[in-house]
Amino acid sequence: SGQGKSFFASALVEYFHKKNVKLIVLDKGKSFFRLSRYYNAQNFSLKFNPLKFRDPHYLLAFVISVFPKEEITSLNEGIIFKTIKDALAQDLLHSFTELINLLKPQFSNIEYYFEEIKDYFESDEKALTNFTYVDLTLVPKKLIAPLIIFLMKSLESLTGTKRLVIDEAWDVLGTNSKYVAQIARESRKKGLGLITVTQNLKDFFRDGGTGLAEVILENSNYKISLYQEVPEEASFTVEEVALIKNLKSEKDEYSEFLIKSNRSLKVARFVSTCLQYELFNTEEHKKDKIEKYMEKHLPFYSYKEAFDSHVRMLYA
């Protein structure tokens, strides 16, 4: 988190991609769009099959992710979980509509919670590639939470090392802190890591009492902070706060950051290559110039070829 978080997060995504780590990047502000195009990431189809995974814990989290906060009680969770578990055991679930119909006797009008997003559900199952990009600006806000739960489960099911990158995580994850915590604790055994990105640590505490901030901070092996004002709730030491406040950066040159783990505390400096600077930069004036250049050259070259040409022209 901190000033320049998108630039630094892009560098992490590129690093993991080059290490053959399987990635899903959830982008809320098109910060990773150029990077995903350059490395030929798969654009995730906005239609998906919620029943691809027959796990009652996952399906419970999926269903309650669209419930109003006041209706997410232990009793209601228990009712939904038992209904799902029994239906799976009796092989009664063949579509999401069937699941909603099974829940209607206990939750009248439950179908209206899904009215806005039901057209995004389908029965086909699509495989993920090693690098999947999801533009969250293209989906209704109500779909974001269940979509993330589905993608977390999808990534967990893949072999090898995996990372789920969530831009503006405080706004995206909503009321699902319990399921996020469960995934964060259990998925390490399966090589799945979460990378949550936010402009400021303060954002993590604007969660309306969901406990999301605590879940993320407690389950993070590494915390990377760029320059920012640190909220008291973040429980950083006086030394750590002082280090963050004294981090330096020089525009177009370098950025310093603090990296904290259970075993170390270090200030480091990131210096980008010319390609990285153009690829990761989200400034509007850069965006306009690049878009015009790419529009002119993409009919004749791949995105990577055209972008490399653009960089060579700028730094020749």
Disulfide bonds with the S-S distance in Angstrom:
none
